[in-house]
Amino acid sequence: MKSEPLTQRLQAQPHWRRIALASDLHLGEQAPRTTAAFLRWLRSLGGRADALLLLGDVFDAWIGDDLLHQPDASPEHQVCEALAELAARDCRIAVQRGNRDFLLSGEFASRCSACLLDDPCVLEVAGQRIVLSHGDALCVDDAAYMQWRRVCREPAWQQAFVAQPLALRREQALAAREQSRAAQAALAQPGDANQQEAMRVLREQAAPWMIHGHTHRPREHWQGGRLRQVLGDWDLDHPERQRAQALWLLPGDGWVAVEREDLLAQLQAAPAAT
Ligand SMILES: [Mn+2]
């Protein structure tokens, strides 16, 4: 597995007027409705978005780019295809890796004409510096997770993992998901981002504004003139917790407007077939 150059600084083009952001879609075979809804949303963005920034956990699991070598119509293939189609309609696509799809790599990126964002990455738009992050690295209070994160981001660990047969990797990914579900269920309150850590990253990046996902707690946190804005996750597969939202950055002349868009009604109303 070759390591890919990651984008650390994303410079918005001067003509960009509408930038869409989303994260934590957790797409895959286990989420057919969410996947179909996301595909519909991607198709609706052509001509409406100048850029699409996906801040991690687009896929519920990603066991290696070579799964794209399989001749099938898997959700992964469909998403890549839809992203490539959107890119062909003049929408710049940037994808950051999350804690579920941290193995997204160069082949995925070139298949869908996307660039891969480092974490953190700084978006420069209309004179503003905005830190983009998945958000798992901010959960520093979870020592066990932070330890696992260090291990699985090691190139040697990743090379050994992807060297295994696909079927075996699938099993391991499933087991890891079950394990993480059990660990989450055992907690009174699932882990959240650490506010002090977020402020430290903002100071380090000389930026007043951060956008991240991962925690599934969409809201705005203000502290000392700095803003931490959290994206929501998507889920249209469980009737009791339907949700789908995007954040829009609307750059003007030296300023940026922000809009949260609830997509649920629009995506539920559309026919289920893609
Ligand atoms: Mn995550």
Residues whose N, C-alpha, C, O or C-beta is under 5 A from the ligand:
A	BS01	MN	D57 G98 N99 H214
